[in-house]
Amino acid sequence: MNMRNQWPVLPIVAGLASGLLTGCGSQTAGSGSGGSAVVMGMSDDVLATDPASGYDPGSWLLFNNVFQSLLSFPKGGTEPEPDAAKDCGFSDTRTMVYECTLKDGLKFSNGDALTSEDVKFSFDRMLAIDDDAGPAIMFPMLDKVETPDAKTVVFRLKVPDATFPSKIASGAGSIVDHRQYDADGLREDGEAVGSGPYQLDSFGEDEAVFSVNEHYKGTAEVKNTGVTLKFFHGDQSGLKKALLDDRVDIAYRGLTAADISDVDDGDDTGVEVVEGSSAEVQHLVFNMDDPVAGKLGVRRAIAHLIDREALIADVYQGTADPLYSIIPAGVAGHNTAFFDRYGASPSRTKAAAALEEEGITGKVRLTLWSTPSRYGPATDQELKAIAAQLNASGLFDADVKSVAYQQYEKDIADGKYGVYVKGWVPDYPDPDNFTAPFFGEGNVLGNNYADSTITGTLVPRTAAQSNRGATGDDYGRLQDIVAEQVPVLPVWQAKQYAVVHEDVYGLESCLDASTVFRFWELDKG
């Protein structure tokens, strides 16, 4: 399958001050499915109920709770484990044939039996539809799916890919009922039939209602009677008010740091802040064909001048961590290539030297392009702060322009921007997902950057290595090349938060690097 010019990039939502963290929501209050129903609000929308289409955080939240995959990520873990499958593994040493055996007695929420036919149908369908807003682009390596019998699924790959288990453990591996979905068209009725812990009872513009799937057979232990998801469509103040008015039990994704500070400073609000780990990242991206940003000296000068600590303190109120490489902390293979090369403190002297080496003597005129909410509510403010840092050096004359997201993506594809912001939420917690999508033709950054060592040697070699711990040297070299050439400048790595009422537990099991929000862990006392 040919890669598109641009993958959909998932949004970063920064908010919530780390200094506000309490010990709330991290204990367990009972078990089983006898707890109350939980109401959760978020500012993101769910763009699709059909897993052949959705490739955004809201849609994957739905997929991870309504559909099963052969494998899934355990809470707090980054190694996929069997879910709908009883066992899975590569059946050859080249990581090109992957075989799974299904558990006995699997059923969809409507009572239909789940067999290998459904698994093959789900993958064949996703690839055949190849939706622009779907996850088919994650599987260019998949040649064909075979079903020797009702319980056996065999994936044959075109090239070695040791990360294939992680890919099918994500929302992209959702299994649908072949009797309920068209093989060559998306479902557009807002309904969903899966075999996950929950069934989707209704889906509307402002809310989705989920109840426990009585036919579910998997690893999740459900601790509530259902979940109602309220959509606030980017209305952060509305989400905050609903939380304080007791109309939602949990606010997830979309409250700003200032909102949370107000909530936390209030008297007797009865709400608490829960922090979890996250692998969400944000970068400045440089168009290598741009007459200004395409100059290595300009990019290196910016790398010498950016003050990540100040950005996080002033704009994000401590709700993120400085990021010094394209692979974030907590993910295998991470190093600090940008810290090692450019340091943490701005250096006007080194920036001036980089520009002089490029033959630039006057101020560099530069526009930083932003989009107001797709990568978090403070993105515009952040880009203005970066411009101010550059201008304070006396070496740059930088300004900021912000464009609505649809136009923003179109303009990037057309090569109109020299410097712009991109956020990334991983599909799976492996260093491959922070490297392979970013380089080569059709990459998610759209910045006309390619390096033959990265794309011709390091990416394919790391993908083929079944021992993920043995990829460290190659990923280190890759990150060092990026720091040397600066096609992208890592800025920050998000922390993950939810704000909950005091009678809701289990949030610590929903906020980890896998990015899977597990409805079944929520327990309302």
N, C-alpha and C positions, 0 to 999 in steps of 0.2 A: 504494500500500500504506500502510495506517495505521501510524504509528510506535507502538511499544509504550511503556508507561510507564517502562521501564527497559531500557537495553541491558546486555548482559553486560559488565562492566568487567574488563579483564585485569589480572592481578596484577603488582605491583612486587616484585621480589626483590632486596633490598639485601643486600650482604655484602661481604666482601673489602676489605682496607685498601689505599688507594692508595699508601701509603708502602712497601708490600711489593713493588711492581712491579719486575720484572726485565726483561731483554731477551729472555726466552724465547719460544718458540713463534712467533716472528715471522720466521723464515727459511724458505726453501723447501728441502726435501730431496727432490729428484727430482721427476718428473712422470709422468703416465700412470696406469694403474690397476693397476700391479704391486706397490703397497705392501701392507702388512699390513692386516688388519681392525682396526678401532678400537672400543673399548668406552667408552661415555660414560654417566655417571650423572647424574641430576637429581632434585630433590625434587618437581618438578611432575609431575602425571599427564597422560597424553594422554587427553582425554575423548571423542574421536571419531576414527574412521578415515574417516568419510564427510564430505567437504567441504561438504555441504549442512547439516551440523549443527555441527561444531566451530567455536568462536569463542573459543579460549583459546590461550595461548602454546605449550603442549605439542602440541595438535592442529595448529596452524599449522606447527610445526617438522616434523611428519610430512608435511603437505600440501606444503610447499615443497621437499621432497626426493623425494616419490613422484609428485606430479602436476606437469604443466606448466601454465603460463598462457600466454596469447598474448604477454604481455610479462613481463619480470622486472627486478628491480633489480640492476644490476651491483655487484660488491663495491666498497664505499667510495662508491657513488653513490646519489643520490636521484631521478634522472631515469630512468623506465622505458625499457628497450630491448627490441627484438624478441626473442622466445624461440621459442615454437611458431609465431609469425607471422614471415613474411619482412619484412613492413612493415605499419604501421598509421598512420592519421591521420584527422583530422576532414575530412570532405568538404564541409562548409559552414562559413561564417565565424561562425556562431552557436554553434558547439560543440554541436550537437544531433544530428549524424549522424557516427558513428565507424565506420570501415571497416578491416578487416584482411584480408590475404592470407596464407594458410598456407604454410609451407615444403613442399617436395616430400618425399614418402616418410615422413611421420610415422607412427609405430606406437606402440601401447600395449605394455606389458610382456608381454602374452599374445600379441602378434603381430598383433592386429587393427589395421586401418588407422584412422588418426585423420583425420577430415574435418570440414568445416564443420558437418555434422549433429551431431557430438559436441559441438561448441562451443555450438551453439544448445540442444541437449538439456541441457547442464550448467547453463546460465543459466535456462532455462525451468523445469527441475526444482527448482533452488534456490529460485526465487521461488514456485513452486507449493507446495512443502513448507512454506516459510516457518516453519522451525523456531525455537522460542523461543530455542534456544541456537546458532543459526546465523547466517550473515552476510548473509542476504537483506535485512536492515534497512539495509545499506549501499547498496542500489540502488532507492530510491524513485523515482529519476529515469528508470529504464529502462522504456521503453514496450514495445518488441518487438525481437526478434532475427530477422534475415532471412538466408537463405542462397541467393543467386543461383546459385551453383554450388558444387562440392565443396571449393573452396579459398577462397571468399570469404565473409566474415561481416560483416554490417552491423547495427550497434546504432543504433536510433532512440530518442532520449531525449525525455522530456516537457518538460524544462526544460534550459537550457544548463548544462553542467558540464564545465569544463576539466580537472577532476581525475579524470575518468572513466578515463583511461589508468592512473593510479596505483592506482585501485580494482581494475581487472581484473588488474593486475600483482601484487596481493597474494594471499594464500591463498584469498581469496574468489573468485578467478578460476580456480580449479583445474578442469581439463577431465577429465571422466570418460568412460568407454566406454559408449555408450548401450545396448550389448548386455548389459552386466553390472550395470546399475543400474535399479531401478524408477523410473518417471517421477513417481510420487506417494507414494513411501515411502522411508524411510531404510534403508540397508544395516546389518544388525545382526550380521553373522557375523564381524566383526573383520578382514575382508579388504579389500583395496583394489587397484584396477586403474587405473594411471595411465600417463603417458608420460614421467615425470621421470627423473632420473639413476639413481634406485634403485627397486627393487621391494620390496614388503613381503612377506617370506617367512613371518613368523609374528608374532602379536600376542597377548600374554597379560597377566595381571595384573601381573607383575613385570618383563617385558621385551618389547621389540620387536626383531626381527631384520630387517635390510635387506641386500640384495645388489645388485650393480651391474646395472642394466637394460641388457641387450645390444642392445635395440632403440632405445635413447635417441638422439635426434637434436636437439641443442640447443646452447646456448652453454657449458655446464659441461664442464670437463675433470676427470675423476674421478681422484683421487690415492690411492685405497685400494681394497681388494677388498670392502669392506662395513663396516657399522656395526651394533653391537648397543647398544641403548638400554636401560639399566637404570633402573627406576622405584623410588624410595625413599619415595614417598608421604609427603612431609613430614618424614622421618626424617633430620634434618641430621647427627646424630652418626653414624648408619649410613653416610651418604654419605662423611663424612670418613674413617671407618675403612676403607671400601672403597678409597678413594683411596690411603691410606697402606699398605694391605695388598696393593696392586698388583692389585686385582680390577677396577678401572676405570682407564682411561687419562686420562680427563677428568672433572672435576666441574664441572657447569654448572647454575646456578640453585639456590640454596638453602643454600649454606654461609654462616654468619654471619661478620661481621668478626672476632669472637673466635676462631672455628674456624680461619680463615685465618692469623691471627696465630700461633696455636699451631703450625700446619703450617710456617709460614715460619721460626719460631724454632727448630724442631727440627733436630737434627743429621743431615745426610746423608739427607734425606727423598727427594731425587731428584725433587721436584716444584717447579713454578714457577708464578707468577701472571701472567696476561696480561690487560691492560686494553684495552677498546675503547670507542668512543663509544656513547651511548645517548640516546634521546629519551623514555625512560620518566619519568613525572612523578608527583608526589603532591600532593594539595590537601586543605585543610580546606574543607568545604562547609557553607553556611548555609541552613537552611530558611527561606525568606522568609515563610512563614505562621506561624512559631513566635513566641510572645509575647515572647521574649527575643532570640533570634538574628535575628528579623525586624526589629529596630530598627537602623537604619543606624549610629547612634552606637556601639552595642555592637560591631558588625562592624569599624568603623574603629578603635575602641579596641584590639581584638585585633590588628589590622594594625600598630598603633603599638607593641605590646608584644612581639610574637613575635621571637625571636632565632634566626634560621636558622643562623647560623655556630655558635652554641653547640650547637644540636641536632645538627648534622652532626659536630662534633668529639666531643661527649659520647656520642651514641647510635650514630652510624654510622661513627665513627672515620675520617672523611675519605673515605668511599666514595660520596659524593654531592656535588652542588654546590647552593648556594642558588638558589632559583628565584624570580624577581621578576616573572613574567608568565605568562599561561596558555599562550603559545607558547614552547617551550623554546629555549635557546641552540642554535645550529647548524641551526635550521629557519628558512627564509626568513620574513621579517616580524617576527621576534622583537624586542621592545623591553624596557625595564626599568621598566614603568609603576608597579609597586608600590614599587620602589626610589626612583623619582623622587618619588612622592607621600608615602611613609612612611619612607624611609631604611632603612639597614641596621642601625642601632643602636636599641635600644628607647628609647622616650620616654614616661615616666610622665606628664609634663606635658601632652603632646599627647593622650595617651589619656584623661586626666582631662577635658580640654577637650572631647573628642568626646562623652564621656558627659554632661557638663554641658549641652552643646548639645541633647542628647536629653532633658534634664530629669531625668537619673538622678543621685542624690546618694549613695545607699548602695551597698554592695558588690553586684556582679552575681552572682547564683547561676547556675551554668552546669554542665551535664554534657557532656563530650566523649565521643562514642561511637566505639568502636574495634572491630575484629575481629582476632583474634590472628595469623593467618598469611597471609590472602589477599593482603595488600599488603606482605608481607615479615615476616621473623621478629622484627623489632624494633618493629613498629607500636605495640603496647601501651606499650612503654617510651617511645617517642617522644611519644605522646599524654600520658603522665604528666609528661614533661618540659615539654611545652607548658603543661599545667595549672599546674605549679610556677612557670613564668615569669609566667603571669597572676596567680597568687596572690601572688607576691613583690612585685607592684606595690601591693598593698593595695586594689586596685580590684575584684578578682574573688574569688569563692569558688567555685572550679572543681574538679570531680572527674572521674574517668574510669570508664566502664563498658565492658567488652568482651563481645561477643556472638558466638556461632558464626555463620559466614558466611550460611548459609541463612536463619536468623532475622533477621540483620542486614539483608539485602536486603528481606525482607518488611516489616520495621519501617520502613525508609526509604520504601518504596512506600506505606505506610499513614500517613506523615507524623508518626511518633512521635518522631523525633530533631530537636533544634535544630541541633546541630553534629556533624558526623561526617567521617570520613576516606574519601577515594576515591583510588585509583591508576588510571593510564591508560597502557597501552602502545599506541602508534599502530598503526593498520592500514596506513598508508602515510605516508611522511615529507613531508607537505605541511601548511602551516599550517591548511588547511581541516579536517584531522582533529583539530585541537586546539581548534576553534571551533564548527563546524557541529553536532557531536554534543552540545555542552554547553548549547545555548540553545534556547528554544522548547518547545513542547509535546512530551512524550515524551522529553525529553533524558536523557542518561546520568546526570546528577547527581541527578535526582529532587527538586529543591529548590524547585520552584514559582516559579522566576525566569524572567521574560521581559522583553525590552526591544525595543520596536518598531523602533528604529534598527538594532539588531543583526540581528534576524530579518527585518525588512522591507526593509532596504537593504544593509547591509554583507555579510551572509552570501551572499545571492543574487548580489550584484555581484561579489564575489571569486570565487565559484564559476564565473561565466560568463567570467572574464577568462583568455583563452588564454595571454597573456603573464604568467606567474606573477610576474615581477619587477616588474610594474606594479601589484601589489596592496598594496605596502608601506604607502601612506598609509591605505588602508582598514583594513588589519590593525592599524596603529598606533592609529587612532581606536577600533577595537573594544577593544583592550587597555586603552586609557585609560578607556573607559566602565566596564569591569569593575573597574579599580582604584578608580574613583570610587564605584561602587555596592557593591562587595565582596560579590557573591553567592557567591564562591569565593575562597579565599586560597591562592595557590601557595606551596608549602613547599620542595620540593627536586626536583632532576633527578638521576636515577640515573647512575652510571657502570656499565659492563657488564664483567663479569669471567668468566674461566674459570680453573680450576687444572688444570695438565697435568703429566704426566710429561715428563722432559727429552727423550725420543725422539719426541715428537709435535709436528708443525709445522703451520702454516697457520691457527692460531687467529685471527690478526689479520684474516683475510678472513671470519671468521664473526661478528664483533662490531662491527657498525656501526649507523648510525641507521635503516637499512632494517628492522631486527629480523629479517632472514633469516639463520638459522643454516645455513650451507652445508656439508653433510656432505662434499661432494666435494672441499673444500679441505683436509680433514684428511689428513695424511701421517705415518704411523708408520714411523720409520726402523728 
